[in-house]
Amino acid sequence: MKQFTRITMNPEVMGGKPCIRGMRVTVGTIVGLMASGHSPQKILQAYPYLEEPDIYGFREKFVPCGL
């Protein structure tokens, strides 16, 4: 089973939702942006403190095929 080391869950951060590296950016936010057509590059521009592996690290598991 693949480990997603960049995804953290802490009850004190965003109510325990899965977040990127403990930041207040949820996996759901990133998946939602990708599902609505935003490219990884646009997401990185909007969230400059994220890194490419933050997005690509879980993309294949959480984002539907073709996005």
GUBATI-459791 format. One record per residue (C-alpha): residue number from 1; residue in one letter; x, y, z. Coordinates in pm, whole numbers, plus 50000, padded with zeros to 5 digits. Example, Ala and Ser with C-alpha at 12.3 -4.5 7.8 and 13.67 -1.06 7.14 Angstrom:
BEGIN
REC    n  res      u      v      w
REC    1    A  51230  49550  50780
REC    2    S  51367  49894  50714
end
This chain:
BEGIN
REC    n  res      u      v      w
REC    1    M  50000  50000  50000
REC    2    K  50139  50339  49900
REC    3    Q  50206  50586  50179
REC    4    F  50116  50950  50123
REC    5    T  50369  51120  50347
REC    6    R  50263  51469  50241
REC    7    I  49908  51416  50363
REC    8    T  49857  51475  50733
REC    9    M  49556  51457  50962
REC   10    N  49547  51650  51287
REC   11    P  49227  51721  51480
REC   12    E  49359  52071  51553
REC   13    V  49410  52160  51186
REC   14    M  49102  52204  50965
REC   15    G  48894  51983  51192
REC   16    G  49106  51677  51123
REC   17    K  49047  51675  50747
REC   18    P  49336  51543  50537
REC   19    C  49571  51835  50471
REC   20    I  49886  51897  50274
REC   21    R  50191  51879  50505
REC   22    G  50002  52010  50807
REC   23    M  49905  52333  50633
REC   24    R  49552  52465  50621
REC   25    V  49507  52340  50264
REC   26    T  49289  52033  50248
REC   27    V  49323  51748  50004
REC   28    G  48956  51810  49922
REC   29    T  49033  52166  49818
REC   30    I  49304  52055  49576
REC   31    V  49097  51766  49440
REC   32    G  48802  52002  49392
REC   33    L  49015  52249  49201
REC   34    M  49149  51975  48976
REC   35    A  48802  51831  48920
REC   36    S  48677  52173  48813
REC   37    G  48950  52198  48551
REC   38    H  49235  52383  48721
REC   39    S  49576  52260  48612
REC   40    P  49840  52170  48869
REC   41    Q  50040  52471  48749
REC   42    K  49747  52708  48820
REC   43    I  49702  52554  49164
REC   44    L  50070  52605  49241
REC   45    Q  50038  52968  49134
REC   46    A  49737  53015  49362
REC   47    Y  49909  52835  49653
REC   48    P  50278  52927  49615
REC   49    Y  50373  52755  49941
REC   50    L  50276  52418  49792
REC   51    E  50527  52211  49601
REC   52    E  50472  51990  49296
REC   53    P  50497  51666  49496
REC   54    D  50216  51797  49719
REC   55    I  49983  51778  49421
REC   56    Y  50125  51490  49221
REC   57    G  50185  51273  49527
REC   58    F  49820  51187  49577
REC   59    R  49674  51280  49239
REC   60    E  49663  50925  49101
REC   61    K  49474  50798  49407
REC   62    F  49224  51076  49473
REC   63    V  49160  51244  49137
REC   64    P  48939  51070  48879
REC   65    C  49108  50948  48561
REC   66    G  49164  51205  48294
REC   67    L  49224  51508  48517
end
